[in-house]
Amino acid sequence: MPQSNVAEIFLSRASPEEYIKTLGFSPYPWQLKVLSPHWTRMLLNCARQSGKSTVTAAIAWHAAKTTRDGLVLVFAPTERQSIELNVKLMDFAQRDGELSYVSGAKNEKKLKNGCRLFALPGTEKSIRGFSDPTMIIIDEAARTDDLLYRSVRPMMLTGNTKLIGMSTPFGREGWFWEEWDTNPTFEKVLVKAPVAIIDGQVRKVEETEAHFAERMKRKGIEGFYSPRRSLKVMKEEWLSMPEWWYRQEY
């Protein structure tokens, strides 16, 4: 059997985790949840710089690579942000070892298998004309217009679309907060810095990650500590912003 056919068969059968690891990406434990193929709707509520964009780009690339004539849509509040996420997605394309995309501008790519990827600003007008996408990604979801989300929902009526909303929190309002707070149909992943504010000081949390995860699980949430957060850096951040903003960001 030709080597290219063997590779294609492996890819079609491999899980996202297996495939991404062949590209040299070593996921954190919380990222394995995102790489699992057994979800349809997911919300990622993550501290800043915890790795949410990278793992989401990885899962999106796997979806595009393995779905013939598919459609992957990436939205963010601004065009610059959506293109930045698309750049991370294309980094996985380069790691793949072959130029799998055959054409496209900075916000649109078409792969050899016919799958199209679009990186668009998160406005209701930007989604007109799309239907039955393979995957929808909404970056900075807490800051994305509610009209976008309401317009995206009808695209998923066939049941074939995976949806990821990922964000750092931004107050208790908007579609991201509402779905996080009330909608049990979403898989919900919370990734926070392993620090606590005690007597006006930032300290390492005393609660183990296992205990934190168990406490969150009772609320229907998968809880993790971000492995990227050192106590030294968290103390520096604490000195640079109001407490309410610090709590929201980390």
Order of alpha helices (4+ residues) and beta strands (2+ residues): alpha-alpha-alpha-beta-alpha-beta-alpha-beta-beta-beta-beta-alpha-beta-alpha-beta-beta-beta-alpha-beta-alpha-alpha
